């Protein structure tokens, strides 16, 4: 059932993280993950991209670069 929740849209948006890869990484750290962690991580990725896009536009560019993140 957790897999179905991970595939749902985070706050009305597409999920931007690969749930199976995140779960495997968390498991490799000997931790467990709650069902809503994928949506929260996806929201954090959206916020990071939004901030980077704002910086890109402020620098009068159309290409998002690593220094914008």
CHARMM-style PDB file with segment names, atoms N, HN, CA, C and O in Angstrom:
ATOM      1  N   UNK     1       0.822  -1.195   0.000  1.00  0.00      PROA
ATOM      2  CA  UNK     1       0.000   0.000   0.000  1.00  0.00      PROA
ATOM      3  C   UNK     1       0.863   1.255   0.000  1.00  0.00      PROA
ATOM      4  O   UNK     1       0.464   2.273  -0.565  1.00  0.00      PROA
ATOM      5  N   UNK     2       2.016   1.204   0.610  1.00  0.00      PROA
ATOM      6  HN  UNK     2       2.341   0.378   1.069  1.00  0.00      PROA
ATOM      7  CA  UNK     2       2.907   2.365   0.642  1.00  0.00      PROA
ATOM      8  C   UNK     2       3.354   2.742  -0.755  1.00  0.00      PROA
ATOM      9  O   UNK     2       3.553   3.922  -1.047  1.00  0.00      PROA
ATOM     10  N   UNK     3       3.516   1.748  -1.630  1.00  0.00      PROA
ATOM     11  HN  UNK     3       3.355   0.790  -1.393  1.00  0.00      PROA
ATOM     12  CA  UNK     3       3.945   2.027  -2.992  1.00  0.00      PROA
ATOM     13  C   UNK     3       2.903   2.848  -3.729  1.00  0.00      PROA
ATOM     14  O   UNK     3       3.255   3.734  -4.508  1.00  0.00      PROA
ATOM     15  N   UNK     4       1.637   2.573  -3.498  1.00  0.00      PROA
ATOM     16  HN  UNK     4       1.351   1.853  -2.866  1.00  0.00      PROA
ATOM     17  CA  UNK     4       0.579   3.338  -4.155  1.00  0.00      PROA
ATOM     18  C   UNK     4       0.576   4.779  -3.676  1.00  0.00      PROA
ATOM     19  O   UNK     4       0.343   5.694  -4.466  1.00  0.00      PROA
ATOM     20  N   UNK     5       0.833   4.993  -2.391  1.00  0.00      PROA
ATOM     21  HN  UNK     5       1.022   4.250  -1.749  1.00  0.00      PROA
ATOM     22  CA  UNK     5       0.877   6.351  -1.864  1.00  0.00      PROA
ATOM     23  C   UNK     5       2.044   7.130  -2.461  1.00  0.00      PROA
ATOM     24  O   UNK     5       1.929   8.328  -2.718  1.00  0.00      PROA
ATOM     25  N   UNK     6       3.161   6.452  -2.681  1.00  0.00      PROA
ATOM     26  HN  UNK     6       3.254   5.478  -2.473  1.00  0.00      PROA
ATOM     27  CA  UNK     6       4.336   7.110  -3.235  1.00  0.00      PROA
ATOM     28  C   UNK     6       4.096   7.554  -4.667  1.00  0.00      PROA
ATOM     29  O   UNK     6       4.693   8.528  -5.124  1.00  0.00      PROA
ATOM     30  N   UNK     7       3.228   6.848  -5.378  1.00  0.00      PROA
ATOM     31  HN  UNK     7       2.743   6.056  -5.006  1.00  0.00      PROA
ATOM     32  CA  UNK     7       2.954   7.188  -6.764  1.00  0.00      PROA
ATOM     33  C   UNK     7       1.958   8.330  -6.892  1.00  0.00      PROA
ATOM     34  O   UNK     7       1.854   8.941  -7.955  1.00  0.00      PROA
ATOM     35  N   UNK     8       1.227   8.627  -5.826  1.00  0.00      PROA
ATOM     36  HN  UNK     8       1.312   8.130  -4.962  1.00  0.00      PROA
ATOM     37  CA  UNK     8       0.275   9.740  -5.864  1.00  0.00      PROA
ATOM     38  C   UNK     8       1.021  11.056  -5.977  1.00  0.00      PROA
ATOM     39  O   UNK     8       2.205  11.155  -5.656  1.00  0.00      PROA
ATOM     40  N   UNK     9       0.312  12.038  -6.432  1.00  0.00      PROA
ATOM     41  HN  UNK     9      -0.650  11.957  -6.693  1.00  0.00      PROA
ATOM     42  CA  UNK     9       0.927  13.353  -6.593  1.00  0.00      PROA
ATOM     43  C   UNK     9       1.116  14.026  -5.250  1.00  0.00      PROA
ATOM     44  O   UNK     9       0.242  13.968  -4.385  1.00  0.00      PROA
ATOM     45  N   UNK    10       2.269  14.667  -5.082  1.00  0.00      PROA
ATOM     46  HN  UNK    10       2.979  14.714  -5.784  1.00  0.00      PROA
ATOM     47  CA  UNK    10       2.582  15.391  -3.853  1.00  0.00      PROA
ATOM     48  C   UNK    10       2.001  16.794  -3.961  1.00  0.00      PROA
ATOM     49  O   UNK    10       2.450  17.588  -4.788  1.00  0.00      PROA
ATOM     50  N   UNK    11       1.028  17.103  -3.150  1.00  0.00      PROA
ATOM     51  HN  UNK    11       0.663  16.458  -2.478  1.00  0.00      PROA
ATOM     52  CA  UNK    11       0.383  18.419  -3.137  1.00  0.00      PROA
ATOM     53  C   UNK    11      -0.112  18.803  -4.534  1.00  0.00      PROA
ATOM     54  O   UNK    11       0.012  19.958  -4.940  1.00  0.00      PROA
ATOM     55  N   UNK    12      -0.673  17.837  -5.266  1.00  0.00      PROA
ATOM     56  HN  UNK    12      -0.773  16.899  -4.936  1.00  0.00      PROA
ATOM     57  CA  UNK    12      -1.202  18.120  -6.590  1.00  0.00      PROA
ATOM     58  C   UNK    12      -0.146  18.162  -7.677  1.00  0.00      PROA
ATOM     59  O   UNK    12      -0.440  18.552  -8.807  1.00  0.00      PROA
ATOM     60  N   UNK    13       1.066  17.772  -7.362  1.00  0.00      PROA
ATOM     61  HN  UNK    13       1.305  17.455  -6.444  1.00  0.00      PROA
ATOM     62  CA  UNK    13       2.166  17.785  -8.315  1.00  0.00      PROA
ATOM     63  C   UNK    13       2.680  16.367  -8.525  1.00  0.00      PROA
ATOM     64  O   UNK    13       2.427  15.478  -7.712  1.00  0.00      PROA
ATOM     65  N   UNK    14       3.406  16.165  -9.627  1.00  0.00      PROA
ATOM     66  HN  UNK    14       3.611  16.887 -10.288  1.00  0.00      PROA
ATOM     67  CA  UNK    14       4.032  14.872  -9.859  1.00  0.00      PROA
ATOM     68  C   UNK    14       5.145  14.645  -8.844  1.00  0.00      PROA
ATOM     69  O   UNK    14       5.790  15.591  -8.392  1.00  0.00      PROA
ATOM     70  N   UNK    15       5.362  13.387  -8.494  1.00  0.00      PROA
ATOM     71  HN  UNK    15       4.838  12.618  -8.862  1.00  0.00      PROA
ATOM     72  CA  UNK    15       6.448  13.029  -7.584  1.00  0.00      PROA
ATOM     73  C   UNK    15       7.748  13.049  -8.386  1.00  0.00      PROA
ATOM     74  O   UNK    15       7.835  12.428  -9.446  1.00  0.00      PROA
ATOM     75  N   UNK    16       8.759  13.761  -7.882  1.00  0.00      PROA
ATOM     76  HN  UNK    16       8.688  14.265  -7.022  1.00  0.00      PROA
ATOM     77  CA  UNK    16      10.011  13.949  -8.604  1.00  0.00      PROA
ATOM     78  C   UNK    16      11.138  13.033  -8.141  1.00  0.00      PROA
ATOM     79  O   UNK    16      12.257  13.128  -8.647  1.00  0.00      PROA
ATOM     80  N   UNK    17      10.863  12.160  -7.198  1.00  0.00      PROA
ATOM     81  HN  UNK    17       9.955  12.083  -6.787  1.00  0.00      PROA
ATOM     82  CA  UNK    17      11.898  11.256  -6.707  1.00  0.00      PROA
ATOM     83  C   UNK    17      11.499   9.818  -7.020  1.00  0.00      PROA
ATOM     84  O   UNK    17      10.314   9.497  -7.103  1.00  0.00      PROA
ATOM     85  N   UNK    18      12.483   8.970  -7.190  1.00  0.00      PROA
ATOM     86  HN  UNK    18      13.446   9.231  -7.123  1.00  0.00      PROA
ATOM     87  CA  UNK    18      12.232   7.553  -7.451  1.00  0.00      PROA
ATOM     88  C   UNK    18      12.096   6.864  -6.097  1.00  0.00      PROA
ATOM     89  O   UNK    18      13.075   6.681  -5.374  1.00  0.00      PROA
ATOM     90  N   UNK    19      10.875   6.489  -5.773  1.00  0.00      PROA
ATOM     91  HN  UNK    19      10.079   6.638  -6.360  1.00  0.00      PROA
ATOM     92  CA  UNK    19      10.570   5.945  -4.451  1.00  0.00      PROA
ATOM     93  C   UNK    19      11.413   4.716  -4.125  1.00  0.00      PROA
ATOM     94  O   UNK    19      11.910   4.590  -3.006  1.00  0.00      PROA
ATOM     95  N   UNK    20      11.578   3.818  -5.077  1.00  0.00      PROA
ATOM     96  HN  UNK    20      11.175   3.920  -5.986  1.00  0.00      PROA
ATOM     97  CA  UNK    20      12.330   2.592  -4.794  1.00  0.00      PROA
ATOM     98  C   UNK    20      13.794   2.895  -4.490  1.00  0.00      PROA
ATOM     99  O   UNK    20      14.397   2.243  -3.638  1.00  0.00      PROA
ATOM    100  N   UNK    21      14.362   3.869  -5.170  1.00  0.00      PROA
ATOM    101  HN  UNK    21      13.872   4.399  -5.862  1.00  0.00      PROA
ATOM    102  CA  UNK    21      15.767   4.234  -4.933  1.00  0.00      PROA
ATOM    103  C   UNK    21      15.927   4.906  -3.572  1.00  0.00      PROA
ATOM    104  O   UNK    21      16.894   4.650  -2.856  1.00  0.00      PROA
ATOM    105  N   UNK    22      14.976   5.763  -3.223  1.00  0.00      PROA
ATOM    106  HN  UNK    22      14.190   5.971  -3.804  1.00  0.00      PROA
ATOM    107  CA  UNK    22      15.022   6.438  -1.924  1.00  0.00      PROA
ATOM    108  C   UNK    22      14.877   5.409  -0.804  1.00  0.00      PROA
ATOM    109  O   UNK    22      15.617   5.442   0.180  1.00  0.00      PROA
ATOM    110  N   UNK    23      13.927   4.505  -0.961  1.00  0.00      PROA
ATOM    111  HN  UNK    23      13.326   4.478  -1.760  1.00  0.00      PROA
ATOM    112  CA  UNK    23      13.708   3.479   0.054  1.00  0.00      PROA
ATOM    113  C   UNK    23      14.937   2.591   0.222  1.00  0.00      PROA
ATOM    114  O   UNK    23      15.303   2.238   1.343  1.00  0.00      PROA
ATOM    115  N   UNK    24      15.570   2.231  -0.885  1.00  0.00      PROA
ATOM    116  HN  UNK    24      15.273   2.517  -1.796  1.00  0.00      PROA
ATOM    117  CA  UNK    24      16.778   1.404  -0.815  1.00  0.00      PROA
ATOM    118  C   UNK    24      17.904   2.146  -0.104  1.00  0.00      PROA
ATOM    119  O   UNK    24      18.637   1.548   0.684  1.00  0.00      PROA
ATOM    120  N   UNK    25      18.046   3.431  -0.370  1.00  0.00      PROA
ATOM    121  HN  UNK    25      17.451   3.917  -1.010  1.00  0.00      PROA
ATOM    122  CA  UNK    25      19.092   4.224   0.278  1.00  0.00      PROA
ATOM    123  C   UNK    25      18.834   4.344   1.778  1.00  0.00      PROA
ATOM    124  O   UNK    25      19.747   4.194   2.590  1.00  0.00      PROA
ATOM    125  N   UNK    26      17.587   4.613   2.130  1.00  0.00      PROA
ATOM    126  HN  UNK    26      16.845   4.735   1.470  1.00  0.00      PROA
ATOM    127  CA  UNK    26      17.221   4.712   3.552  1.00  0.00      PROA
ATOM    128  C   UNK    26      17.462   3.375   4.249  1.00  0.00      PROA
ATOM    129  O   UNK    26      17.958   3.336   5.375  1.00  0.00      PROA
ATOM    130  N   UNK    27      17.112   2.289   3.580  1.00  0.00      PROA
ATOM    131  HN  UNK    27      16.709   2.320   2.665  1.00  0.00      PROA
ATOM    132  CA  UNK    27      17.329   0.960   4.152  1.00  0.00      PROA
ATOM    133  C   UNK    27      18.819   0.673   4.329  1.00  0.00      PROA
ATOM    134  O   UNK    27      19.213   0.019   5.294  1.00  0.00      PROA
ATOM    135  N   UNK    28      19.653   1.162   3.397  1.00  0.00      PROA
ATOM    136  HN  UNK    28      19.332   1.693   2.613  1.00  0.00      PROA
ATOM    137  CA  UNK    28      21.104   0.947   3.508  1.00  0.00      PROA
ATOM    138  C   UNK    28      21.692   1.665   4.718  1.00  0.00      PROA
ATOM    139  O   UNK    28      22.778   1.321   5.183  1.00  0.00      PROA
ATOM    140  N   UNK    29      20.972   2.664   5.224  1.00  0.00      PROA
ATOM    141  HN  UNK    29      20.090   2.944   4.846  1.00  0.00      PROA
ATOM    142  CA  UNK    29      21.387   3.393   6.425  1.00  0.00      PROA
ATOM    143  C   UNK    29      20.794   2.768   7.686  1.00  0.00      PROA
ATOM    144  O   UNK    29      20.862   3.350   8.769  1.00  0.00      PROA
ATOM    145  N   UNK    30      20.207   1.570   7.533  1.00  0.00      PROA
ATOM    146  HN  UNK    30      20.152   1.097   6.654  1.00  0.00      PROA
ATOM    147  CA  UNK    30      19.562   0.847   8.638  1.00  0.00      PROA
ATOM    148  C   UNK    30      18.448   1.661   9.283  1.00  0.00      PROA
ATOM    149  O   UNK    30      18.312   1.699  10.506  1.00  0.00      PROA
ATOM    150  N   UNK    31      17.653   2.313   8.435  1.00  0.00      PROA
ATOM    151  HN  UNK    31      17.764   2.282   7.442  1.00  0.00      PROA
ATOM    152  CA  UNK    31      16.515   3.104   8.893  1.00  0.00      PROA
ATOM    153  C   UNK    31      15.259   2.643   8.186  1.00  0.00      PROA
ATOM    154  O   UNK    31      15.308   1.937   7.179  1.00  0.00      PROA
ATOM    155  N   UNK    32      14.130   3.061   8.742  1.00  0.00      PROA
ATOM    156  HN  UNK    32      14.090   3.635   9.560  1.00  0.00      PROA
ATOM    157  CA  UNK    32      12.851   2.804   8.098  1.00  0.00      PROA
ATOM    158  C   UNK    32      12.286   4.144   7.656  1.00  0.00      PROA
ATOM    159  O   UNK    32      12.736   5.198   8.105  1.00  0.00      PROA
ATOM    160  N   UNK    33      11.297   4.093   6.771  1.00  0.00      PROA
ATOM    161  HN  UNK    33      10.931   3.236   6.407  1.00  0.00      PROA
ATOM    162  CA  UNK    33      10.756   5.319   6.210  1.00  0.00      PROA
ATOM    163  C   UNK    33       9.241   5.324   6.335  1.00  0.00      PROA
ATOM    164  O   UNK    33       8.594   4.305   6.094  1.00  0.00      PROA
ATOM    165  N   UNK    34       8.683   6.443   6.702  1.00  0.00      PROA
ATOM    166  HN  UNK    34       9.209   7.271   6.897  1.00  0.00      PROA
ATOM    167  CA  UNK    34       7.233   6.543   6.795  1.00  0.00      PROA
ATOM    168  C   UNK    34       6.634   6.633   5.394  1.00  0.00      PROA
ATOM    169  O   UNK    34       7.334   6.933   4.427  1.00  0.00      PROA
ATOM    170  N   UNK    35       5.367   6.378   5.299  1.00  0.00      PROA
ATOM    171  HN  UNK    35       4.799   6.134   6.085  1.00  0.00      PROA
ATOM    172  CA  UNK    35       4.680   6.349   4.009  1.00  0.00      PROA
ATOM    173  C   UNK    35       4.646   7.720   3.332  1.00  0.00      PROA
ATOM    174  O   UNK    35       4.639   7.802   2.104  1.00  0.00      PROA
ATOM    175  N   UNK    36       4.624   8.782   4.113  1.00  0.00      PROA
ATOM    176  HN  UNK    36       4.629   8.716   5.111  1.00  0.00      PROA
ATOM    177  CA  UNK    36       4.515  10.114   3.517  1.00  0.00      PROA
ATOM    178  C   UNK    36       5.863  10.804   3.298  1.00  0.00      PROA
ATOM    179  O   UNK    36       5.904  11.973   2.916  1.00  0.00      PROA
ATOM    180  N   UNK    37       6.947  10.100   3.535  1.00  0.00      PROA
ATOM    181  HN  UNK    37       6.913   9.150   3.845  1.00  0.00      PROA
ATOM    182  CA  UNK    37       8.277  10.694   3.364  1.00  0.00      PROA
ATOM    183  C   UNK    37       8.584  11.000   1.898  1.00  0.00      PROA
ATOM    184  O   UNK    37       9.239  12.000   1.605  1.00  0.00      PROA
ATOM    185  N   UNK    38       8.126  10.163   0.983  1.00  0.00      PROA
ATOM    186  HN  UNK    38       7.594   9.351   1.222  1.00  0.00      PROA
ATOM    187  CA  UNK    38       8.390  10.385  -0.446  1.00  0.00      PROA
ATOM    188  C   UNK    38       7.762  11.694  -0.903  1.00  0.00      PROA
ATOM    189  O   UNK    38       8.394  12.467  -1.624  1.00  0.00      PROA
ATOM    190  N   UNK    39       6.538  11.945  -0.495  1.00  0.00      PROA
ATOM    191  HN  UNK    39       6.025  11.317   0.090  1.00  0.00      PROA
ATOM    192  CA  UNK    39       5.865  13.195  -0.869  1.00  0.00      PROA
ATOM    193  C   UNK    39       6.611  14.400  -0.287  1.00  0.00      PROA
ATOM    194  O   UNK    39       6.748  15.426  -0.953  1.00  0.00      PROA
ATOM    195  N   UNK    40       7.087  14.277   0.938  1.00  0.00      PROA
ATOM    196  HN  UNK    40       6.975  13.444   1.479  1.00  0.00      PROA
ATOM    197  CA  UNK    40       7.827  15.378   1.565  1.00  0.00      PROA
ATOM    198  C   UNK    40       9.154  15.620   0.840  1.00  0.00      PROA
ATOM    199  O   UNK    40       9.549  16.768   0.638  1.00  0.00      PROA
ATOM    200  N   UNK    41       9.833  14.553   0.454  1.00  0.00      PROA
ATOM    201  HN  UNK    41       9.512  13.620   0.618  1.00  0.00      PROA
ATOM    202  CA  UNK    41      11.080  14.704  -0.298  1.00  0.00      PROA
ATOM    203  C   UNK    41      10.817  15.340  -1.660  1.00  0.00      PROA
ATOM    204  O   UNK    41      11.583  16.192  -2.110  1.00  0.00      PROA
ATOM    205  N   UNK    42       9.748  14.930  -2.303  1.00  0.00      PROA
ATOM    206  HN  UNK    42       9.126  14.238  -1.937  1.00  0.00      PROA
ATOM    207  CA  UNK    42       9.398  15.506  -3.593  1.00  0.00      PROA
ATOM    208  C   UNK    42       9.098  17.002  -3.454  1.00  0.00      PROA
ATOM    209  O   UNK    42       9.504  17.801  -4.297  1.00  0.00      PROA
ATOM    210  N   UNK    43       8.392  17.369  -2.400  1.00  0.00      PROA
ATOM    211  HN  UNK    43       8.062  16.720  -1.715  1.00  0.00      PROA
ATOM    212  CA  UNK    43       8.108  18.789  -2.146  1.00  0.00      PROA
ATOM    213  C   UNK    43       9.404  19.571  -1.933  1.00  0.00      PROA
ATOM    214  O   UNK    43       9.521  20.714  -2.375  1.00  0.00      PROA
ATOM    215  N   UNK    44      10.380  18.956  -1.255  1.00  0.00      PROA
ATOM    216  HN  UNK    44      10.286  18.028  -0.895  1.00  0.00      PROA
ATOM    217  CA  UNK    44      11.670  19.610  -1.036  1.00  0.00      PROA
ATOM    218  C   UNK    44      12.414  19.799  -2.363  1.00  0.00      PROA
ATOM    219  O   UNK    44      13.086  20.810  -2.566  1.00  0.00      PROA
ATOM    220  N   UNK    45      12.287  18.823  -3.257  1.00  0.00      PROA
ATOM    221  HN  UNK    45      11.741  18.001  -3.092  1.00  0.00      PROA
ATOM    222  CA  UNK    45      12.919  18.951  -4.582  1.00  0.00      PROA
ATOM    223  C   UNK    45      12.255  20.083  -5.360  1.00  0.00      PROA
ATOM    224  O   UNK    45      12.944  20.876  -6.002  1.00  0.00      PROA
ATOM    225  N   UNK    46      10.918  20.166  -5.311  1.00  0.00      PROA
ATOM    226  HN  UNK    46      10.359  19.521  -4.790  1.00  0.00      PROA
ATOM    227  CA  UNK    46      10.218  21.275  -5.966  1.00  0.00      PROA
ATOM    228  C   UNK    46      10.706  22.624  -5.430  1.00  0.00      PROA
ATOM    229  O   UNK    46      10.962  23.546  -6.204  1.00  0.00      PROA
ATOM    230  N   UNK    47      10.833  22.734  -4.120  1.00  0.00      PROA
ATOM    231  HN  UNK    47      10.625  21.985  -3.491  1.00  0.00      PROA
ATOM    232  CA  UNK    47      11.284  23.991  -3.508  1.00  0.00      PROA
ATOM    233  C   UNK    47      12.700  24.338  -3.942  1.00  0.00      PROA
ATOM    234  O   UNK    47      13.005  25.504  -4.196  1.00  0.00      PROA
ATOM    235  N   UNK    48      13.564  23.336  -4.027  1.00  0.00      PROA
ATOM    236  HN  UNK    48      13.317  22.389  -3.821  1.00  0.00      PROA
ATOM    237  CA  UNK    48      14.947  23.562  -4.461  1.00  0.00      PROA
ATOM    238  C   UNK    48      14.985  24.031  -5.912  1.00  0.00      PROA
ATOM    239  O   UNK    48      15.729  24.952  -6.250  1.00  0.00      PROA
ATOM    240  N   UNK    49      14.190  23.405  -6.760  1.00  0.00      PROA
ATOM    241  HN  UNK    49      13.585  22.658  -6.485  1.00  0.00      PROA
ATOM    242  CA  UNK    49      14.149  23.801  -8.169  1.00  0.00      PROA
ATOM    243  C   UNK    49      13.569  25.207  -8.322  1.00  0.00      PROA
ATOM    244  O   UNK    49      14.066  26.003  -9.118  1.00  0.00      PROA
ATOM    245  N   UNK    50      12.522  25.509  -7.562  1.00  0.00      PROA
ATOM    246  HN  UNK    50      12.118  24.863  -6.915  1.00  0.00      PROA
ATOM    247  CA  UNK    50      11.929  26.849  -7.624  1.00  0.00      PROA
ATOM    248  C   UNK    50      12.932  27.926  -7.226  1.00  0.00      PROA
ATOM    249  O   UNK    50      13.018  28.970  -7.873  1.00  0.00      PROA
ATOM    250  N   UNK    51      13.692  27.671  -6.157  1.00  0.00      PROA
ATOM    251  HN  UNK    51      13.622  26.824  -5.631  1.00  0.00      PROA
ATOM    252  CA  UNK    51      14.702  28.634  -5.710  1.00  0.00      PROA
ATOM    253  C   UNK    51      15.811  28.781  -6.753  1.00  0.00      PROA
ATOM    254  O   UNK    51      16.288  29.887  -7.011  1.00  0.00      PROA
ATOM    255  N   UNK    52      16.215  27.661  -7.347  1.00  0.00      PROA
ATOM    256  HN  UNK    52      15.828  26.763  -7.138  1.00  0.00      PROA
ATOM    257  CA  UNK    52      17.262  27.701  -8.372  1.00  0.00      PROA
ATOM    258  C   UNK    52      16.766  28.439  -9.616  1.00  0.00      PROA
ATOM    259  O   UNK    52      17.525  29.180 -10.240  1.00  0.00      PROA
ATOM    260  N   UNK    53      15.510  28.241  -9.973  1.00  0.00      PROA
ATOM    261  HN  UNK    53      14.893  27.639  -9.466  1.00  0.00      PROA
ATOM    262  CA  UNK    53      14.937  28.932 -11.130  1.00  0.00      PROA
ATOM    263  C   UNK    53      14.888  30.442 -10.890  1.00  0.00      PROA
ATOM    264  O   UNK    53      15.160  31.233 -11.793  1.00  0.00      PROA
ATOM    265  N   UNK    54      14.541  30.826  -9.672  1.00  0.00      PROA
ATOM    266  HN  UNK    54      14.320  30.184  -8.939  1.00  0.00      PROA
ATOM    267  CA  UNK    54      14.504  32.247  -9.325  1.00  0.00      PROA
ATOM    268  C   UNK    54      15.899  32.865  -9.456  1.00  0.00      PROA
ATOM    269  O   UNK    54      16.051  33.971  -9.975  1.00  0.00      PROA
ATOM    270  N   UNK    55      16.900  32.149  -8.985  1.00  0.00      PROA
ATOM    271  HN  UNK    55      16.777  31.250  -8.563  1.00  0.00      PROA
ATOM    272  CA  UNK    55      18.282  32.644  -9.083  1.00  0.00      PROA
ATOM    273  C   UNK    55      18.733  32.716 -10.545  1.00  0.00      PROA
ATOM    274  O   UNK    55      19.423  33.654 -10.945  1.00  0.00      PROA
ATOM    275  N   UNK    56      18.336  31.720 -11.330  1.00  0.00      PROA
ATOM    276  HN  UNK    56      17.776  30.958 -11.004  1.00  0.00      PROA
ATOM    277  CA  UNK    56      18.683  31.701 -12.749  1.00  0.00      PROA
ATOM    278  C   UNK    56      18.101  32.926 -13.451  1.00  0.00      PROA
ATOM    279  O   UNK    56      18.797  33.595 -14.216  1.00  0.00      PROA
ATOM    280  N   UNK    57      16.839  33.217 -13.195  1.00  0.00      PROA
ATOM    281  HN  UNK    57      16.274  32.673 -12.574  1.00  0.00      PROA
ATOM    282  CA  UNK    57      16.184  34.377 -13.803  1.00  0.00      PROA
ATOM    283  C   UNK    57      16.800  35.683 -13.314  1.00  0.00      PROA
ATOM    284  O   UNK    57      16.929  36.638 -14.080  1.00  0.00      PROA
ATOM    285  N   UNK    58      17.182  35.725 -12.036  1.00  0.00      PROA
ATOM    286  HN  UNK    58      17.077  34.949 -11.414  1.00  0.00      PROA
ATOM    287  CA  UNK    58      17.808  36.936 -11.491  1.00  0.00      PROA
ATOM    288  C   UNK    58      19.146  37.218 -12.165  1.00  0.00      PROA
ATOM    289  O   UNK    58      19.564  38.371 -12.275  1.00  0.00      PROA
ATOM    290  N   UNK    59      19.812  36.161 -12.615  1.00  0.00      PROA
ATOM    291  HN  UNK    59      19.472  35.225 -12.526  1.00  0.00      PROA
ATOM    292  CA  UNK    59      21.086  36.310 -13.319  1.00  0.00      PROA
ATOM    293  C   UNK    59      20.896  36.424 -14.832  1.00  0.00      PROA
ATOM    294  O   UNK    59      21.858  36.332 -15.594  1.00  0.00      PROA
ATOM    295  N   UNK    60      19.659  36.624 -15.254  1.00  0.00      PROA
ATOM    296  HN  UNK    60      18.877  36.699 -14.635  1.00  0.00      PROA
ATOM    297  CA  UNK    60      19.299  36.831 -16.666  1.00  0.00      PROA
ATOM    298  C   UNK    60      19.784  35.703 -17.563  1.00  0.00      PROA
ATOM    299  O   UNK    60      20.338  35.928 -18.639  1.00  0.00      PROA
ATOM    300  N   UNK    61      19.559  34.481 -17.086  1.00  0.00      PROA
ATOM    301  HN  UNK    61      19.109  34.298 -16.211  1.00  0.00      PROA
ATOM    302  CA  UNK    61      19.892  33.291 -17.862  1.00  0.00      PROA
ATOM    303  C   UNK    61      18.647  32.437 -18.008  1.00  0.00      PROA
ATOM    304  O   UNK    61      17.675  32.598 -17.269  1.00  0.00      PROA
ATOM    305  N   UNK    62      18.687  31.531 -18.966  1.00  0.00      PROA
ATOM    306  HN  UNK    62      19.476  31.400 -19.566  1.00  0.00      PROA
ATOM    307  CA  UNK    62      17.600  30.574 -19.132  1.00  0.00      PROA
ATOM    308  C   UNK    62      18.073  29.158 -18.843  1.00  0.00      PROA
ATOM    309  O   UNK    62      17.284  28.215 -18.905  1.00  0.00      PROA
ATOM    310  N   UNK    63      19.333  29.004 -18.535  1.00  0.00      PROA
ATOM    311  HN  UNK    63      19.973  29.770 -18.485  1.00  0.00      PROA
ATOM    312  CA  UNK    63      19.889  27.695 -18.225  1.00  0.00      PROA
ATOM    313  C   UNK    63      20.170  27.596 -16.739  1.00  0.00      PROA
ATOM    314  O   UNK    63      20.962  28.363 -16.191  1.00  0.00      PROA
ATOM    315  N   UNK    64      19.514  26.642 -16.090  1.00  0.00      PROA
ATOM    316  HN  UNK    64      18.871  26.019 -16.535  1.00  0.00      PROA
ATOM    317  CA  UNK    64      19.741  26.404 -14.671  1.00  0.00      PROA
ATOM    318  C   UNK    64      21.073  25.660 -14.528  1.00  0.00      PROA
ATOM    319  O   UNK    64      21.278  24.619 -15.152  1.00  0.00      PROA
ATOM    320  N   UNK    65      21.956  26.191 -13.720  1.00  0.00      PROA
ATOM    321  HN  UNK    65      21.790  27.037 -13.214  1.00  0.00      PROA
ATOM    322  CA  UNK    65      23.286  25.634 -13.548  1.00  0.00      PROA
ATOM    323  C   UNK    65      23.491  25.169 -12.109  1.00  0.00      PROA
ATOM    324  O   UNK    65      22.734  25.551 -11.216  1.00  0.00      PROA
ATOM    325  N   UNK    66      24.523  24.337 -11.886  1.00  0.00      PROA
ATOM    326  HN  UNK    66      25.137  24.027 -12.611  1.00  0.00      PROA
ATOM    327  CA  UNK    66      24.754  23.818 -10.528  1.00  0.00      PROA
ATOM    328  C   UNK    66      24.914  24.923  -9.486  1.00  0.00      PROA
ATOM    329  O   UNK    66      24.492  24.746  -8.344  1.00  0.00      PROA
ATOM    330  N   UNK    67      25.496  26.028  -9.839  1.00  0.00      PROA
ATOM    331  HN  UNK    67      25.839  26.173 -10.767  1.00  0.00      PROA
ATOM    332  CA  UNK    67      25.678  27.100  -8.857  1.00  0.00      PROA
ATOM    333  C   UNK    67      24.352  27.755  -8.445  1.00  0.00      PROA
ATOM    334  O   UNK    67      24.304  28.478  -7.450  1.00  0.00      PROA
ATOM    335  N   UNK    68      23.285  27.508  -9.200  1.00  0.00      PROA
ATOM    336  HN  UNK    68      23.324  26.921 -10.009  1.00  0.00      PROA
ATOM    337  CA  UNK    68      21.966  28.044  -8.847  1.00  0.00      PROA
ATOM    338  C   UNK    68      21.302  27.229  -7.746  1.00  0.00      PROA
ATOM    339  O   UNK    68      20.420  27.715  -7.039  1.00  0.00      PROA
ATOM    340  N   UNK    69      21.734  26.005  -7.615  1.00  0.00      PROA
ATOM    341  HN  UNK    69      22.451  25.610  -8.190  1.00  0.00      PROA
ATOM    342  CA  UNK    69      21.159  25.124  -6.595  1.00  0.00      PROA
ATOM    343  C   UNK    69      21.811  25.460  -5.290  1.00  0.00      PROA
ATOM    344  OT1 UNK    69      21.495  24.852  -4.268  1.00  0.00      PROA
TER     345      UNK     69
END
